[in-house]
Amino acid sequence: MSARRPSFAAAWRGCAAGLLAAAAALAEATPVPAPAPREASACALLRPRLPGVGPQLCKSAQLVPSGARSRQGLPLFWRDVLPPATVPGLPPVGAAEPLRVLVVGAMHGDELTSASLALHWIALAEKAGQPVHWRFIPVLNPDGLLAKQPTRVNARGVDLNRNFDTPRWQHDAPHYWEKRTRKDPRRWPGPAPLSEPESQFLHAQMDSFRPQLVVSIHAPYGVLDFDGPHEPPQRLGRLRLDRVGVFPGSLGHYGGVQQGMPVVTIELDHALRMPRDAEVRSMWDDLLRWMDTRLIRTDPDAPGQARR
């Protein structure tokens, strides 16, 4: 007697079982891609390099990515601190535009304290009580700051403070680098003005934010420099005014001389060691007093007024 042929249902069950087994084997053999890691926060990325910046101070600064990136693709972080609703003795902020102040640190990556000071000042700006819109960019050059050995220049080897588009840059910047610095690699101005994403970003902020004061923090010469209109501050804390002149492609030349924006350049005493807290506060208080006298409590219709 011949064997019975399997029913259709039994055949279907056998086929399905085979398909499931094959699918399981394929899934086991095919690796599942891991989820993309989240981009490191500003504190995770920067704080290990910054002297005098603890976890709480860094967290409270609330730095966020600006959307711009460095030559190596690292995010450029920033923080805006808006003015309070009202300031005693002054009209409501809504009655007039607040003063716009741009604070920039670590344009040179090996000047670590310049970034740290900016972070300390964010905390002070939140309590300042002045009609000021602050914009902080604590680390303009993360590639240099985070290099194995921090460097003045960015990842392309460009000194960002010689890369701004000042008059006759194509002639003056290379000539100064070749003749005055003897082609010092730490001061190469780059192949063209604004050739670097970092200087392009800062240039864009100066165009869009239109700061009425720029504070550029550096180290380690221990002086105070100034370019642009208005009577300069004579001191900030222990730092005394000592104008060092203008250089082709520098921020002071571009902002202070060419654009008519007051540029206060702070040169801290040390690039790796933060000043004492009392000195950090003293510099801040002196800056606020100068701003209050020269830029805030003045006649907005007076010639040369920074509010424009």
C-alpha positions in Angstrom: 0.0 0.0 0.0 1.5 3.4 -1.0 2.3 6.0 1.7 -0.3 8.8 2.2 0.6 12.1 0.7 1.0 14.9 3.3 -1.9 17.3 3.6 -1.7 20.9 2.4 -1.7 22.2 6.0 1.1 20.0 7.0 3.2 21.1 4.0 2.5 24.8 4.8 3.6 24.3 8.4 6.8 22.7 7.3 7.5 25.5 4.8 6.8 28.2 7.4 9.0 26.5 10.0 11.8 26.5 7.4 11.4 30.2 6.6 11.4 31.2 10.3 14.6 29.2 10.9 16.3 30.8 7.9 15.2 34.3 9.1 16.5 33.6 12.6 19.9 32.4 11.2 20.1 35.5 9.0 19.3 37.9 11.9 21.9 36.1 14.1 24.6 36.6 11.4 23.8 40.2 10.6 25.1 42.7 13.2 22.6 45.3 14.4 24.2 48.8 14.1 24.7 50.5 17.4 22.8 53.8 17.9 24.8 56.8 17.0 26.5 58.3 20.1 25.2 61.6 21.3 27.5 64.6 20.8 29.6 65.4 23.8 28.3 68.2 26.0 30.4 71.4 26.3 31.4 70.4 29.8 32.4 66.9 28.9 34.4 68.2 26.0 36.0 71.3 27.4 36.1 71.3 31.2 39.0 68.8 31.6 41.2 71.3 29.9 40.0 74.5 31.8 41.8 75.6 34.9 39.6 76.7 37.8 36.4 75.5 36.3 34.5 73.0 38.5 31.6 70.8 37.4 28.9 73.0 38.9 30.3 76.2 37.4 30.5 74.6 34.0 27.0 73.1 34.2 25.5 76.4 35.3 27.1 78.2 32.3 24.6 76.3 30.1 26.7 76.4 27.0 24.9 75.1 23.9 26.1 74.4 20.3 25.9 77.5 18.1 25.5 75.4 15.0 29.0 76.4 13.8 32.0 74.1 13.8 35.7 74.3 14.0 38.1 73.3 11.2 38.1 69.8 12.7 34.4 69.7 13.1 34.1 70.4 16.8 31.1 72.4 17.9 31.5 76.1 18.8 29.5 76.7 22.0 27.9 79.9 23.1 25.6 81.4 25.7 23.3 84.4 25.6 22.5 86.2 28.9 19.6 88.5 28.5 19.0 91.7 30.5 16.6 91.7 33.4 13.1 93.1 32.9 13.9 96.4 34.7 17.0 98.0 36.2 16.7 100.4 39.2 17.2 104.0 38.1 16.8 103.3 34.4 13.8 103.1 32.1 12.4 99.6 31.5 14.5 97.6 29.1 11.6 97.6 26.6 11.9 101.4 26.3 15.3 101.1 24.6 17.4 98.4 23.2 19.9 96.9 25.7 23.6 97.3 25.1 25.0 94.3 23.2 28.3 93.0 24.4 30.2 90.1 22.8 32.8 88.2 25.0 35.3 85.9 23.2 37.7 83.6 24.9 40.3 81.1 23.7 40.8 82.6 20.3 44.3 81.1 20.9 43.9 77.6 22.0 46.9 77.6 24.4 45.5 80.5 26.5 43.4 78.2 28.7 42.6 80.8 31.3 40.9 83.0 28.8 38.1 80.4 28.4 37.9 79.9 32.1 37.5 83.6 32.8 34.6 83.7 30.3 32.8 80.9 32.1 33.3 82.7 35.5 31.9 85.9 33.9 28.8 84.1 32.6 27.8 83.5 36.3 28.4 87.1 37.1 26.5 88.4 34.1 23.4 86.5 35.3 23.5 88.6 38.4 24.7 91.9 37.0 21.3 93.7 36.8 22.3 95.9 33.9 20.5 96.6 30.6 22.9 94.4 28.7 22.5 91.6 26.3 25.6 89.5 26.7 26.8 86.9 24.2 29.6 84.6 25.3 31.8 82.5 23.1 34.2 81.0 25.7 36.2 78.8 23.3 36.6 80.1 19.7 39.4 77.7 19.0 38.5 74.3 20.4 40.9 72.5 18.0 43.9 74.3 19.5 42.6 74.1 23.1 41.9 70.3 22.8 45.1 69.4 20.9 47.3 66.9 22.7 49.6 69.9 23.4 47.3 73.0 23.3 48.3 75.3 20.4 47.8 79.0 19.7 46.7 78.2 16.1 43.7 76.2 14.9 43.9 72.8 13.2 45.1 74.4 9.9 47.9 76.2 11.7 46.2 79.6 11.4 46.4 82.4 14.0 42.8 83.4 14.1 43.7 86.8 15.5 45.5 87.6 12.3 42.7 86.2 10.0 40.2 89.0 10.0 39.6 91.1 6.9 41.4 94.3 7.5 42.4 96.9 4.8 45.3 95.7 2.6 45.2 92.3 4.3 46.5 90.5 1.2 49.7 92.6 1.3 50.1 93.6 4.9 49.3 90.4 6.7 51.8 88.1 4.8 54.4 90.9 4.8 54.1 91.4 8.6 54.3 87.6 9.1 57.4 87.2 6.9 59.3 90.3 7.9 58.3 91.1 11.5 57.7 87.6 12.9 60.2 85.8 10.6 57.5 83.4 9.5 56.7 82.3 13.1 54.4 79.3 12.6 52.4 80.4 15.7 51.4 83.6 13.9 50.6 82.5 10.4 47.7 84.7 9.2 46.4 82.0 6.8 46.1 81.9 3.0 43.3 84.6 2.8 41.3 86.7 5.2 38.4 84.8 6.9 39.8 81.6 5.5 38.9 79.7 8.7 35.5 78.6 9.9 36.2 79.9 13.4 37.0 83.5 12.2 34.1 83.3 9.8 31.8 82.5 12.7 33.0 85.4 14.8 32.8 87.7 11.8 29.2 86.6 11.3 28.4 87.3 14.9 29.8 90.8 14.6 27.6 91.4 11.5 24.3 89.9 12.9 24.6 90.5 16.7 26.1 94.0 16.0 27.9 94.3 19.4 28.5 97.7 20.8 31.4 96.4 22.8 33.7 93.4 22.2 35.7 91.9 25.0 38.4 89.6 23.8 40.2 87.6 26.5 43.8 86.5 26.1 46.9 85.6 28.1 49.7 85.8 29.3 51.0 89.4 29.0 49.2 90.9 32.0 48.0 94.2 30.3 44.8 95.8 29.1 44.5 96.9 25.5 41.9 98.9 23.7 40.9 99.8 20.2 38.1 102.0 18.9 36.0 104.9 20.0 35.5 106.2 23.5 37.9 106.8 26.4 39.3 103.4 27.2 39.2 101.9 30.7 42.4 102.7 32.5 42.4 99.4 34.5 40.5 96.2 35.0 41.5 94.8 38.4 45.3 94.7 38.4 45.6 95.0 34.6 46.6 98.5 33.5 46.0 100.1 30.1 49.0 99.6 27.8 48.0 100.0 24.1 50.1 97.6 22.1 49.1 98.9 18.6 47.1 97.2 15.8 48.2 94.3 13.6 47.1 93.2 10.2 44.1 90.8 10.5 43.6 91.3 14.2 40.2 91.5 15.9 41.1 94.8 17.4 42.1 96.2 14.0 38.9 94.9 12.4 36.4 95.7 15.1 37.9 98.7 16.8 39.6 100.6 13.9 37.6 99.5 10.9 34.1 98.9 12.3 34.2 101.5 15.1 33.3 99.0 17.8 35.1 99.4 21.1 37.3 96.4 21.6 38.6 95.7 25.1 41.4 93.2 25.0 42.2 91.5 28.3 45.6 89.9 28.6 45.6 87.8 31.8 48.9 87.3 33.7 49.0 83.5 33.1 47.7 81.2 30.5 47.4 78.1 32.7 46.7 79.5 36.2 43.5 81.4 37.0 43.6 84.6 38.9 42.1 84.5 42.4 38.4 84.8 42.7 38.7 88.3 44.1 40.7 89.4 41.0 38.1 87.8 38.7 35.4 89.8 40.4 37.5 93.0 40.5 38.1 92.9 36.8 34.4 92.3 36.2 33.3 95.2 38.5 35.7 97.6 36.8 34.4 96.6 33.4 30.8 97.2 34.5 31.7 100.6 35.9 33.4 101.6 32.7 30.5 100.3 30.6 28.0 102.1 32.8 29.8 105.4 32.5 30.8 105.3 28.8 28.2 103.1 27.1 25.0 103.0 29.1 24.3 106.1 31.2 25.1 108.5 28.4 23.1 110.7 26.0 22.1 108.3 23.1 22.1 111.2 20.7 25.7 112.3 21.5 28.2 112.0 18.7 30.2 108.8 18.6 27.7 107.0 20.9 28.2 103.2 20.9 24.4 102.6 21.0 23.5 102.4 17.4 
